[in-house]
Amino acid sequence: MDVKLSIGEEDVVMNNSITEVKKDEGGAFVEMLEDEMDPLEEEEIWRSRRERMNSALAAAQTVLRQDPAKVYAAARRLADVIKEADIEEFMSVIERLACHSDLSAILSFEGLSRGSLLHIAAGTGKDDILRLLVDSVADHLIAAQNDWGDTPLHLAAKAGGSRATAMLIHRARDLPNIEIKYLLRMKNKHGNTALHEAVLNCHANVVRRLLREDLEPVYWKNADQKSPLYLALDTRDSAIHDVLFSLSLEPSRIEGLPPVHGAIMRKEYDLVVEISKKNMKLFAMADSGGGNAFHLAAYKNRTPIFELLRPETEYLAREKDMDGHLPIHIASKMGHVELIEKLYPVSHLLNRRGQTVLHVAAKYGRTSAVRYILRHPELGMLINERDHDGNTPLHLAAIHSQPATLIPLMQDERIQLILLNHECLTALDVALESMRREYAFRKLMAFMVLEYMSAVSIDLLVLRPEARDKAYPTYEEFEKKTNMEQAKDVINTRLLVAALVATVTFAAGFAVPGGFNSLDKASKDKLGMAMMLDKTMFHAFVICNTIAMFCSMIAAVNLMMAQQCDVLKAVAAYQHSKLPLTIALPAMSAAFITGVTLTVGKLPWLAHSIFYLGLVFLLVILGAKLLEYPQFFCSRYRPIRLTIFWLFLAYINWWGVERHLPNDSEEDEKASGTSASQPLDGAVESNDL
């Protein structure tokens, strides 16, 4: 039989030993007791304790005011009893202290590590002791805060004390100067109300109890910008989810982070579906950047979320965030081809800047998305569309130096290379302008791709008569304008490479594979000769090693001549070192492949594996070096151009120079300037050499 003592409007169970919680017929939650006790006996015990406490307080009134140090010591002793003993031990200590101590001062003392004795009783789940203290302490202690800003109600919510919560709420109703809602809405130093703490600690019963008293805190954010609804996501407690997400809420009042966004980030797809069914307004909430659930799902590639893309939710796919992007533009920005395919039938084409998905994919260097869009029968027709600044996707790829993205765009037969933006510049003009402002390897590669496959604007001299006074600057002229310090850095790097190649190949010439014939194993005429002299692979090794040795020496001599103050002579010497070093590096690699293959020739599978694996890497090295000779991109060298194209793609993908991610917000700031200018980017460009 359950024993309850009626306190006002609440039914508070009088025993600490709770084993289960279940619903009664009326829907209220009733706490079941482990040990049943006769109601009269229970009431008698409680009345006895109350009388003993009153007697102790009455006796203490005759005691003179004590020294604060003694009050502190007595309060600490009582705190230890609350934590470690039961109510009978607590009453015994109270009665002993009453004879020679100021008991009221002790019970009201707030200088303990966790606050007052009321805080400690609420936080340790000692409900019987808490009930005695609630009626014995001063009124102000009910809402008093400890050093962490916690009230006794905060600590009861953390501990999951539904009885303690009910007692504190009932006591607060009797306070003359404090409204019950004031106590329920008080925040601690972390911005949490008691409801926040109950959710954080997964106490569903306390959450229900607090929500029945006041619904307002469910909307409030804490110092981490999280409302109780958002905090519930980390609990992964279905009971908490049922309580909170079944409420009839007004999403516009929810402060901080949107709960549906948090569920998407945590991959709680079932909860997202549940939210969409119970409260579509909650599902449609936007974050501080104006992005709804589909914007975030497109960014993080959360494909299951788009199963919710139904007629009643399609309007969300047509909403723009604060950057003016639709979810399909976010998917294109991140290169999520599958999501572009899902969103295209229900989405608009243009963002706030008048850019299509192809513009966005080209701008952010998402080569796979660019290829998909170009193959699409409808989206592929957007290849020459211009945005509000007059830029085509090719312009944007050039502005933001996306070399890998430029290649599929320029190989498409529909591309119009001489289209001008509103600054009367072609994509090649834009790439050159970008290189003038900042010399970077990524920009150089983008320029080289465009230089021999693109065209200078044929209308430039008409639109800009002043351009007639000077010849259009070529890449070589631009390179001559490079300052001396920049030139010396590049020259020193190449000189170091040339010296290393020369050193390695020189040593390899006197330590050939297989070694030399010694006196005891060879005839007199073969003494000192290479043991593998008759092997074809050895011949290849010697030839490649010799070529690498002398080419690296030639490059080193040229680069040493470049160490002078005349920048034009330095650049000329640097240019003359390109070809020898371009030959030396692949030749040294070929010498290594043939030499190692020769030494393991008795194990055919290993020899073949090393040879073909080395050949793949040799082609990549060769392709990387051929990038310095952009004339091979010209259409009249079609077989070479196709080979270089694949080597180029392998190089930029392996070495991480595929794309540069511009900053949308900073691009807005420069919108009034030239459309050819690259937006500022605070991020470190790791690909710049």
Phi and psi in degrees as a GROMACS rama.xvg file:
@    title "Ramachandran Plot"
@    xaxis  label "Phi"
@    yaxis  label "Psi"
@TYPE xy
-81.2496  139.53  ASP-2
-112.292  125.13  VAL-3
-130.515  149.161  LYS-4
-116.371  122.56  LEU-5
-74.1982  125.024  SER-6
-126.333  98.5824  ILE-7
64.0476  -122.614  GLY-8
-92.2302  -7.11014  GLU-9
-104.75  149.906  GLU-10
-106.92  111.156  ASP-11
-109.307  121.805  VAL-12
-72.0873  140.752  VAL-13
-97.203  7.12865  MET-14
-121.308  144.278  ASN-15
-79.6934  -20.6663  ASN-16
-87.4219  94.9323  SER-17
-107.127  128.326  ILE-18
-111.083  -25.9518  THR-19
-156.978  161.676  GLU-20
-127.634  130.362  VAL-21
-141.421  164.736  LYS-22
-88.3868  139.699  LYS-23
-88.3368  -175.949  ASP-24
-65.9522  -27.9602  GLU-25
-86.1213  -2.28065  GLY-26
97.1469  -10.9003  GLY-27
-78.4376  153.512  ALA-28
-93.3947  125.301  PHE-29
-113.084  132.125  VAL-30
-86.2677  125.899  GLU-31
-92.1319  138.939  MET-32
-97.0977  143.92  LEU-33
-75.823  -45.158  GLU-34
-110.479  116.935  ASP-35
-81.8578  146.301  GLU-36
-139.642  147.146  MET-37
-61.9541  132.647  ASP-38
-57.9626  -39.5603  PRO-39
-66.2564  -40.1106  LEU-40
-64.9769  -41.7258  GLU-41
-62.5567  -44.9015  GLU-42
-64.1191  -38.8983  GLU-43
-64.4051  -43.3554  GLU-44
-61.3641  -44.3879  ILE-45
-65.6587  -41.3173  TRP-46
-60.7027  -39.3719  ARG-47
-62.3328  -44.4087  SER-48
-64.494  -38.4834  ARG-49
-64.5158  -41.1196  ARG-50
-66.4475  -40.1271  GLU-51
-63.2749  -39.3195  ARG-52
-66.616  -42.3231  MET-53
-64.009  -38.9792  ASN-54
-64.4585  -42.2116  SER-55
-63.5689  -41.2887  ALA-56
-66.2334  -38.4273  LEU-57
-65.9974  -41.6252  ALA-58
-65.5914  -35.3743  ALA-59
-70.4672  -18.689  ALA-60
-66.7997  -22.0563  GLN-61
-84.394  -8.75739  THR-62
-83.3886  137.919  VAL-63
-67.1099  157.039  LEU-64
-58.9932  132.994  ARG-65
-94.748  165.335  GLN-66
-65.5923  137.87  ASP-67
-56.1833  -33.2025  PRO-68
-64.703  -38.8485  ALA-69
-71.1872  -35.0981  LYS-70
-62.7181  -43.4703  VAL-71
-62.0631  -43.6183  TYR-72
-64.0304  -41.4275  ALA-73
-67.6737  -39.1639  ALA-74
-64.5689  -38.7891  ALA-75
-64.6482  -38.066  ARG-76
-63.8742  -43.8311  ARG-77
-64.7396  -36.9633  LEU-78
-62.0216  -41.6889  ALA-79
-64.4186  -37.2945  ASP-80
-65.7648  -41.7308  VAL-81
-60.524  -41.4407  ILE-82
-71.695  -36.1367  LYS-83
-112.002  -19.8459  GLU-84
-117.232  -176.468  ALA-85
-102.735  -174.399  ASP-86
-69.0936  -30.849  ILE-87
-65.87  -42.4459  GLU-88
-64.1206  -39.4456  GLU-89
-61.1454  -44.1378  PHE-90
-64.6262  -37.702  MET-91
-63.3831  -43.6014  SER-92
-65.5024  -40.4403  VAL-93
-58.6073  -45.7348  ILE-94
-66.0548  -36.1654  GLU-95
-70.0054  -37.6874  ARG-96
-70.6892  -29.651  LEU-97
-63.0077  -25.5988  ALA-98
-73.1655  -28.5533  CYS-99
-138.697  14.9381  HIS-100
-132.589  157.312  SER-101
-83.2173  89.0254  ASP-102
-63.6056  -37.3669  LEU-103
-62.1539  -41.1042  SER-104
-66.2695  -36.4069  ALA-105
-67.7423  -47.1139  ILE-106
-66.3021  -25.862  LEU-107
-96.6066  2.90611  SER-108
-67.6814  132.321  PHE-109
-114.667  6.76498  GLU-110
-93.1799  14.7523  GLY-111
-76.2441  167.749  LEU-112
-61.2761  -31.327  SER-113
-108.404  9.83845  ARG-114
113.128  -136.494  GLY-115
-92.4299  174.754  SER-116
-62.2511  -29.8728  LEU-117
-64.6137  -40.7736  LEU-118
-60.064  -45.0522  HIS-119
-66.2056  -43.4083  ILE-120
-64.0414  -39.7961  ALA-121
-67.5262  -37.3743  ALA-122
-80.2784  -18.4961  GLY-123
-100.87  -0.999328  THR-124
76.6107  17.5998  GLY-125
-86.9486  81.6424  LYS-126
-67.7769  -36.3092  ASP-127
-64.4883  -43.5581  ASP-128
-67.0278  -40.6804  ILE-129
-59.6915  -38.672  LEU-130
-64.8967  -37.9579  ARG-131
-65.5022  -42.5583  LEU-132
-70.4597  -36.9085  LEU-133
-56.1634  -38.2676  VAL-134
-87.9026  -6.17356  ASP-135
-110.169  -21.4426  SER-136
-90.1239  167.425  VAL-137
-65.7603  153.041  ALA-138
-58.7845  -37.8459  ASP-139
-66.7312  -20.2073  HIS-140
-71.5736  -19.0171  LEU-141
-62.9456  -34.4504  ILE-142
-112.027  14.6135  ALA-143
-70.8868  145.952  ALA-144
-110.48  141.082  GLN-145
-87.4391  -167.752  ASN-146
-63.4397  -23.5076  ASP-147
-90.9306  0.982419  TRP-148
82.3882  7.95028  GLY-149
-83.1872  135.403  ASP-150
-88.7553  168.535  THR-151
-55.4469  -31.8896  PRO-152
-67.0002  -38.0294  LEU-153
-58.1042  -46.2846  HIS-154
-69.8575  -36.1557  LEU-155
-65.0433  -38.0345  ALA-156
-67.513  -38.6671  ALA-157
-63.334  -40.7708  LYS-158
-78.9582  -11.8862  ALA-159
79.8236  24.6851  GLY-160
-84.5904  95.0759  GLY-161
-68.7738  -36.1074  SER-162
-67.317  -43.6474  ARG-163
-61.5583  -41.481  ALA-164
-60.9159  -43.7394  THR-165
-64.0506  -42.0847  ALA-166
-64.2637  -43.5687  MET-167
-66.3688  -39.4644  LEU-168
-65.4916  -42.952  ILE-169
-62.737  -42.3225  HIS-170
-65.2453  -37.2948  ARG-171
-65.5641  -28.1346  ALA-172
-65.1713  -25.7279  ARG-173
-86.9696  -5.95818  ASP-174
-73.8969  131.348  LEU-175
-73.0807  -31.3644  PRO-176
-108.363  2.96545  ASN-177
-128.277  126.857  ILE-178
-82.1032  149.515  GLU-179
-60.9788  -36.1311  ILE-180
-67.6269  -28.4532  LYS-181
-62.0977  -43.7312  TYR-182
-65.7555  -42.4355  LEU-183
-68.1004  -24.2425  LEU-184
-102.287  2.09353  ARG-185
-66.6226  139.036  MET-186
-110.304  147.314  LYS-187
-90.0887  -169.704  ASN-188
-65.7973  -19.2563  LYS-189
-94.8487  7.00342  HIS-190
79.0543  12.3086  GLY-191
-92.4225  134.838  ASN-192
-85.664  177.637  THR-193
-60.4016  -33.8702  ALA-194
-64.8299  -42.7056  LEU-195
-56.0244  -45.9564  HIS-196
-66.7769  -38.8486  GLU-197
-64.2308  -38.6915  ALA-198
-68.2904  -45.5476  VAL-199
-57.3446  -34.8467  LEU-200
-99.9479  12.3332  ASN-201
59.9274  44.6839  CYS-202
-107.552  89.1684  HIS-203
-63.2441  -38.5314  ALA-204
-62.8964  -41.478  ASN-205
-67.2285  -38.4932  VAL-206
-59.4965  -45.9852  VAL-207
-60.2263  -43.6712  ARG-208
-62.6016  -44.4571  ARG-209
-68.8944  -38.1321  LEU-210
-67.3275  -31.3328  LEU-211
-66.1518  -30.0785  ARG-212
-79.9925  -41.3543  GLU-213
-158.678  123.091  ASP-214
-89.0539  -17.1639  LEU-215
-56.9583  -44.3753  GLU-216
-61.564  -16.2815  PRO-217
-65.7906  -20.5719  VAL-218
-89.2623  -14.7844  TYR-219
-86.0281  145.33  TRP-220
-95.2062  155.365  LYS-221
-99.2383  -166.725  ASN-222
-65.5308  -21.6644  ALA-223
-91.3582  12.8587  ASP-224
66.1079  28.1376  GLN-225
-118.374  128.249  LYS-226
-84.7026  168.352  SER-227
-55.4012  -32.6047  PRO-228
-62.4835  -41.0738  LEU-229
-74.3131  -38.0515  TYR-230
-62.6617  -30.1255  LEU-231
-62.3211  -23.6918  ALA-232
-65.0195  -36.7375  LEU-233
-76.8048  -16.2758  ASP-234
-76.1336  -27.972  THR-235
52.1215  32.0871  ARG-236
-102.342  114.175  ASP-237
-63.6724  -32.5529  SER-238
-64.8228  -43.1266  ALA-239
-62.9412  -43.9852  ILE-240
-60.0897  -42.4607  HIS-241
-62.2111  -41.1864  ASP-242
-65.7294  -50.1008  VAL-243
-78.4317  -43.187  LEU-244
-85.7085  1.38047  PHE-245
-94.0536  -5.4295  SER-246
-71.3931  150.68  LEU-247
-88.222  96.9467  SER-248
-110.832  158.592  LEU-249
-104.464  102.195  GLU-250
-56.4159  -30.2858  PRO-251
-63.953  -17.9471  SER-252
-92.3998  -9.46058  ARG-253
-72.6077  124.251  ILE-254
-91.439  156.72  GLU-255
78.4567  -146.195  GLY-256
-75.8678  137.975  LEU-257
-69.2318  130  PRO-258
-60.067  -36.9937  PRO-259
-66.0382  -32.6999  VAL-260
-66.2616  -40.9248  HIS-261
-64.0675  -38.3728  GLY-262
-65.052  -36.9327  ALA-263
-66.7749  -43.3271  ILE-264
-62.943  -33.0628  MET-265
-90.1926  5.13526  ARG-266
59.1797  32.886  LYS-267
-87.672  70.6914  GLU-268
-66.5124  -36.1674  TYR-269
-62.452  -38.7949  ASP-270
-67.9633  -38.0556  LEU-271
-61.0118  -42.8004  VAL-272
-62.8866  -42.0313  VAL-273
-62.6045  -41.918  GLU-274
-63.1445  -42.2285  ILE-275
-64.7642  -30.4166  SER-276
-78.2709  -38.5711  LYS-277
-85.2653  -33.4567  LYS-278
-153.162  93.7193  ASN-279
-64.5123  -30.5095  MET-280
-64.6567  -36.5069  LYS-281
-67.0408  -38.7051  LEU-282
-65.7233  -32.4396  PHE-283
-86.443  5.43507  ALA-284
-60.0799  146.624  MET-285
-108.73  153.173  ALA-286
-86.8776  -173.824  ASP-287
-65.0366  -19.482  SER-288
-93.7509  7.59274  GLY-289
82.1247  4.85839  GLY-290
-87.8366  134.698  GLY-291
-92.3773  -169.581  ASN-292
-60.2523  -35.9375  ALA-293
-73.3397  -31.92  PHE-294
-60.6377  -48.6075  HIS-295
-66.7414  -41.4266  LEU-296
-63.7368  -36.0929  ALA-297
-67.4616  -38.1881  ALA-298
-66.9288  -43.4497  TYR-299
-91.714  2.30861  LYS-300
58.9997  44.33  ASN-301
-88.0745  81.2641  ARG-302
-57.1764  -41.0679  THR-303
-58.8377  -25.7772  PRO-304
-62.8374  -29.3102  ILE-305
-79.9368  -0.928422  PHE-306
-69.4543  -18.1412  GLU-307
-86.4825  4.77591  LEU-308
-78.6361  80.7203  LEU-309
-111.18  172.589  ARG-310
-52.297  -35.878  PRO-311
-78.1528  -11.1607  GLU-312
-115.551  -1.65053  THR-313
-62.5064  -27.6816  GLU-314
-61.6095  -26.7422  TYR-315
-68.2465  -28.6566  LEU-316
-73.0488  -9.58876  ALA-317
-109.926  9.45282  ARG-318
-89.9756  143.189  GLU-319
-100.649  144.911  LYS-320
-83.965  -172.575  ASP-321
-69.0991  -19.5689  MET-322
-86.5087  -1.02376  ASP-323
85.1285  11.5967  GLY-324
-93.0417  141.115  HIS-325
-86.1159  163.835  LEU-326
-54.2977  -34.3297  PRO-327
-67.3225  -31.3134  ILE-328
-71.0041  -35.3928  HIS-329
-65.0447  -42.1876  ILE-330
-61.6968  -39.5879  ALA-331
-68.6089  -39.5284  SER-332
-59.391  -35.9215  LYS-333
-93.0465  -5.38027  MET-334
78.3416  24.5699  GLY-335
-89.2104  91.1471  HIS-336
-62.7383  -41.7302  VAL-337
-60.1601  -37.8024  GLU-338
-74.2253  -32.8637  LEU-339
-59.8822  -42.0859  ILE-340
-63.9007  -38.6229  GLU-341
-70.6152  -38.7975  LYS-342
-85.1306  -23.8876  LEU-343
-56.3732  -43.3749  TYR-344
-64.3784  -21.908  PRO-345
-116.323  5.62667  VAL-346
-114.049  157.024  SER-347
-77.5929  170.687  HIS-348
-96.8266  -33.0862  LEU-349
-106.071  143.424  LEU-350
-92.7733  -169.473  ASN-351
-63.4151  -28.3238  ARG-352
-89.8003  6.78505  ARG-353
76.4435  21.7003  GLY-354
-97.0706  138.813  GLN-355
-85.6187  177.392  THR-356
-64.0074  -29.6836  VAL-357
-69.7793  -38.9956  LEU-358
-56.2937  -48.5986  HIS-359
-65.7291  -44.2224  VAL-360
-62.2636  -40.0118  ALA-361
-68.2352  -39.7671  ALA-362
-61.7672  -40.5102  LYS-363
-97.2997  8.69338  TYR-364
68.9908  31.51  GLY-365
-89.325  85.0086  ARG-366
-63.5938  -40.4901  THR-367
-63.0847  -39.4386  SER-368
-67.0913  -38.5537  ALA-369
-61.978  -44.4181  VAL-370
-62.5729  -42.3151  ARG-371
-62.9068  -44.891  TYR-372
-64.4096  -39.6724  ILE-373
-66.5217  -30.3134  LEU-374
-80.962  -18.9581  ARG-375
-68.4918  133.145  HIS-376
-62.4835  -28.8596  PRO-377
-102.7  -47.3068  GLU-378
-65.2896  -30.7597  LEU-379
-62.4914  -22.1347  GLY-380
-71.8267  -6.93396  MET-381
-85.6595  5.65851  LEU-382
-60.173  -31.7248  ILE-383
-108.467  11.1542  ASN-384
-67.1695  146.766  GLU-385
-114.059  144.628  ARG-386
-86.5213  -168.688  ASP-387
-66.1646  -19.6015  HIS-388
-95.192  3.00757  ASP-389
84.5681  6.02951  GLY-390
-84.2708  132.801  ASN-391
-84.6615  170.262  THR-392
-55.0626  -34.1212  PRO-393
-65.5831  -40.4576  LEU-394
-58.7698  -46.8303  HIS-395
-65.3833  -37.8138  LEU-396
-64.3653  -34.4335  ALA-397
-74.5202  -41.5661  ALA-398
-58.8809  -42.2678  ILE-399
-100.156  13.912  HIS-400
52.4139  65.7066  SER-401
-112.167  82.5232  GLN-402
-62.3671  -38.8112  PRO-403
-66.8136  -32.1187  ALA-404
-77.6143  -27.828  THR-405
-64.6598  -34.07  LEU-406
-63.5937  -54.4525  ILE-407
-63.5968  -31.1738  PRO-408
-65.077  -43.8648  LEU-409
-77.7675  -20.478  MET-410
-81.48  -13.8778  GLN-411
-72.815  132.927  ASP-412
-66.4305  -21.113  GLU-413
-83.0676  -9.70158  ARG-414
-66.3934  138.485  ILE-415
-111.339  104.186  GLN-416
-74.1626  -19.5056  LEU-417
-100.772  11.3898  ILE-418
-64.2028  140.777  LEU-419
-104.633  147.433  LEU-420
-89.2648  -171.244  ASN-421
-72.429  -7.4814  HIS-422
-98.1702  10.2987  GLU-423
61.9171  41.0234  CYS-424
-123.091  139.805  LEU-425
-82.9983  177.304  THR-426
-63.0475  -36.9064  ALA-427
-66.258  -40.7888  LEU-428
-57.7236  -42.6781  ASP-429
-63.6565  -44.018  VAL-430
-63.2623  -41.1271  ALA-431
-66.247  -41.3206  LEU-432
-61.0868  -39.7197  GLU-433
-66.0555  -38.1541  SER-434
-70.1358  -30.3696  MET-435
-63.2165  -40.4604  ARG-436
-73.1644  -35.1527  ARG-437
-152.623  121.656  GLU-438
-86.3763  116.14  TYR-439
-143.954  148.553  ALA-440
-61.0427  -39.2508  PHE-441
-62.0041  -41.4017  ARG-442
-67.5559  -36.7279  LYS-443
-63.3625  -43.5021  LEU-444
-64.0256  -41.6827  MET-445
-61.8618  -40.4628  ALA-446
-64.9998  -41.3166  PHE-447
-65.8613  -36.6721  MET-448
-62.5872  -40.4809  VAL-449
-80.4071  -28.1714  LEU-450
-60.7075  -45.4678  GLU-451
-102.28  0.12987  TYR-452
-111.429  -9.06556  MET-453
-111.501  -161.648  SER-454
-151.053  148.637  ALA-455
-78.7401  146.174  VAL-456
-58.6205  124.455  SER-457
-74.3075  -15.4025  ILE-458
-96.3219  2.41406  ASP-459
-63.3223  -42.969  LEU-460
-69.4227  -22.3922  LEU-461
-81.956  -42.7587  VAL-462
-73.9538  -30.9756  LEU-463
-127.907  86.5823  ARG-464
-58.5642  -30.6312  PRO-465
-63.1057  -19.3482  GLU-466
-71.5004  -13.7275  ALA-467
-70.2047  -22.0066  ARG-468
-75.1717  -10.5241  ASP-469
-143.449  145.594  LYS-470
-71.118  151.427  ALA-471
-66.0065  124.76  TYR-472
-70.2293  132.497  PRO-473
-90.5054  175.649  THR-474
-62.953  -39.438  TYR-475
-64.4759  -39.5413  GLU-476
-66.5588  -38.3885  GLU-477
-62.0914  -40.4562  PHE-478
-67.6032  -31.402  GLU-479
-68.6535  -22.1268  LYS-480
-83.0656  -3.19588  LYS-481
-63.5897  136.513  THR-482
-68.8317  162.343  ASN-483
-66.2536  -36.8973  MET-484
-63.5527  -41.6595  GLU-485
-64.5373  -41.7882  GLN-486
-62.8961  -41.9789  ALA-487
-63.0564  -37.8783  LYS-488
-61.0569  -45.9511  ASP-489
-67.5444  -41.3997  VAL-490
-63.1016  -44.5049  ILE-491
-63.1803  -37.8393  ASN-492
-64.0624  -45.1356  THR-493
-67.3608  -36.0395  ARG-494
-63.8359  -39.476  LEU-495
-63.5023  -43.2711  LEU-496
-62.5399  -45.2627  VAL-497
-61.4656  -41.7919  ALA-498
-65.0009  -40.2019  ALA-499
-64.4933  -42.861  LEU-500
-63.0264  -43.331  VAL-501
-62.4371  -42.4171  ALA-502
-63.2044  -46.3709  THR-503
-66.0688  -45.2581  VAL-504
-70.3242  -33.2917  THR-505
-62.6085  -44.6597  PHE-506
-65.889  -37.7888  ALA-507
-66.2766  -26.282  ALA-508
-67.6875  -22.8953  GLY-509
-111.441  6.65705  PHE-510
-135.159  61.2733  ALA-511
-70.2518  156.94  VAL-512
-59.1006  135.111  PRO-513
88.2768  -17.9498  GLY-514
79.0021  -163.303  GLY-515
-118.017  158.078  PHE-516
-69.9441  127.734  ASN-517
-92.9272  174.417  SER-518
-64.0581  -36.2036  LEU-519
-87.8691  -5.02075  ASP-520
-121.578  5.15807  LYS-521
-141.677  155.649  ALA-522
-72.1968  168.525  SER-523
-63.25  -37.8349  LYS-524
-75.4227  -14.9772  ASP-525
-104.61  4.15347  LYS-526
-62.2189  127.616  LEU-527
84.9285  -3.52693  GLY-528
-83.5033  157.564  MET-529
-65.0171  138.851  ALA-530
-69.1589  -27.6456  MET-531
-104.899  29.8067  MET-532
-60.7491  -29.476  LEU-533
-87.1963  1.97366  ASP-534
-86.9778  133.452  LYS-535
-62.0889  -39.3295  THR-536
-63.5722  -33.0236  MET-537
-67.0415  -37.7274  PHE-538
-61.101  -43.2408  HIS-539
-62.2618  -40.3615  ALA-540
-59.8429  -47.9163  PHE-541
-64.2108  -43.4  VAL-542
-63.5508  -47.7002  ILE-543
-63.8921  -41.6492  CYS-544
-64.1125  -39.9052  ASN-545
-66.8195  -44.2806  THR-546
-59.3214  -46.0931  ILE-547
-62.3272  -39.6324  ALA-548
-62.2945  -51.9578  MET-549
-75.7116  -34.3861  PHE-550
-64.2727  -40.5327  CYS-551
-67.2939  -34.1946  SER-552
-66.483  -42.1168  MET-553
-61.5578  -45.0928  ILE-554
-61.3799  -41.1075  ALA-555
-63.5348  -40.4897  ALA-556
-64.5825  -44.819  VAL-557
-60.767  -41.8404  ASN-558
-70.6922  -30.7825  LEU-559
-67.962  -35.3182  MET-560
-67.6941  -23.986  MET-561
-75.4053  -8.82944  ALA-562
-82.1625  66.3814  GLN-563
-142.935  169.368  GLN-564
-79.384  -21.4206  CYS-565
-75.1863  109.231  ASP-566
-66.029  -32.7724  VAL-567
-67.0019  -42.1704  LEU-568
-67.5386  -36.8997  LYS-569
-63.5945  -43.3355  ALA-570
-66.572  -37.7541  VAL-571
-63.8688  -44.3795  ALA-572
-64.9302  -37.0019  ALA-573
-63.3554  -41.6467  TYR-574
-63.2796  -38.6753  GLN-575
-70.4106  -18.5834  HIS-576
-86.6563  -10.4234  SER-577
-63.6303  -51.9378  LYS-578
-64.2545  -47.8979  LEU-579
-58.2279  -41.0363  PRO-580
-71.3135  -32.3463  LEU-581
-63.152  -34.7911  THR-582
-78.1974  -38.2487  ILE-583
-65.1774  -42.3971  ALA-584
-65.8664  -49.3739  LEU-585
-64.853  -34.3513  PRO-586
-64.8929  -41.799  ALA-587
-63.8981  -39.7707  MET-588
-63.2824  -41.2799  SER-589
-65.248  -37.9554  ALA-590
-62.4266  -40.3914  ALA-591
-63.6899  -45.4735  PHE-592
-60.5277  -48.6148  ILE-593
-66.6106  -38.413  THR-594
-65.4299  -47.1948  GLY-595
-67.1689  -40.2155  VAL-596
-60.5024  -38.2416  THR-597
-65.4656  -40.2714  LEU-598
-74.1801  -21.3198  THR-599
-110.474  21.8426  VAL-600
-61.331  -23.0986  GLY-601
-73.3764  -9.86008  LYS-602
-116.906  88.6155  LEU-603
-54.8194  -42.7004  PRO-604
-63.8765  -36.6031  TRP-605
-71.7748  -41.0299  LEU-606
-61.9902  -44.4918  ALA-607
-66.1552  -40.1048  HIS-608
-61.6577  -46.0429  SER-609
-65.4501  -40.5392  ILE-610
-63.809  -50.4743  PHE-611
-73.7441  -34.2885  TYR-612
-64.7651  -44.052  LEU-613
-63.4425  -34.1615  GLY-614
-64.5505  -38.3478  LEU-615
-61.6925  -48.2572  VAL-616
-67.9285  -31.7931  PHE-617
-63.0164  -40.4252  LEU-618
-65.4136  -37.56  LEU-619
-64.9525  -43.6321  VAL-620
-62.1693  -43.0674  ILE-621
-62.0368  -42.6665  LEU-622
-62.4251  -40.4974  GLY-623
-62.9527  -38.6269  ALA-624
-72.9912  -34.0209  LYS-625
-70.8886  -13.0193  LEU-626
-61.8286  -22.1429  LEU-627
-76.7286  -3.64755  GLU-628
-123.059  77.493  TYR-629
-63.9933  -13.772  PRO-630
-62.3837  -20.0676  GLN-631
-71.5033  -10.2678  PHE-632
-82.9056  -11.2479  PHE-633
-63.7932  148.087  CYS-634
-64.2716  -25.1487  SER-635
-73.9303  -10.0055  ARG-636
-107.795  50.7023  TYR-637
-55.6846  -48.9212  ARG-638
-59.9231  -42.6796  PRO-639
-67.2062  -38.6303  ILE-640
-62.4209  -41.1423  ARG-641
-66.3053  -39.7123  LEU-642
-63.054  -46.8685  THR-643
-64.1132  -34.0711  ILE-644
-58.3835  -47.9601  PHE-645
-70.0126  -37.8774  TRP-646
-64.7593  -38.0875  LEU-647
-61.9792  -45.9114  PHE-648
-62.5735  -42.1681  LEU-649
-60.8446  -41.6545  ALA-650
-65.2798  -50.6461  TYR-651
-70.5801  -25.8982  ILE-652
-78.2818  -40.5359  ASN-653
-69.4794  -35.9288  TRP-654
-103.02  10.631  TRP-655
71.0623  35.8138  GLY-656
-113.72  27.8617  VAL-657
-70.7927  -42.4613  GLU-658
-149.129  160.692  ARG-659
-124.182  127.84  HIS-660
-95.9066  107.496  LEU-661
-73.5092  167.782  PRO-662
-104.671  116.789  ASN-663
-61.0152  -45.8182  ASP-664
-65.5848  -35.1855  SER-665
-75.1997  -25.2541  GLU-666
-66.9753  -32.9582  GLU-667
-60.4166  -36.0859  ASP-668
-67.9862  -26.0526  GLU-669
-101.713  10.998  LYS-670
-59.9948  -29.0715  ALA-671
-78.349  -14.0485  SER-672
-87.4672  -163.731  GLY-673
-66.2533  139.109  THR-674
-74.7571  -11.9527  SER-675
-85.4634  -12.2922  ALA-676
-74.5589  139.624  SER-677
-81.5514  135.872  GLN-678
-64.8804  150.457  PRO-679
-62.2789  149.92  LEU-680
-140.276  115.86  ASP-681
-74.3912  -15.6744  GLY-682
-74.5795  151.893  ALA-683
-74.3417  128.265  VAL-684
-89.7959  97.5251  GLU-685
-69.3547  -14.8203  SER-686
-91.6267  -8.65594  ASN-687
-71.9555  132.66  ASP-688
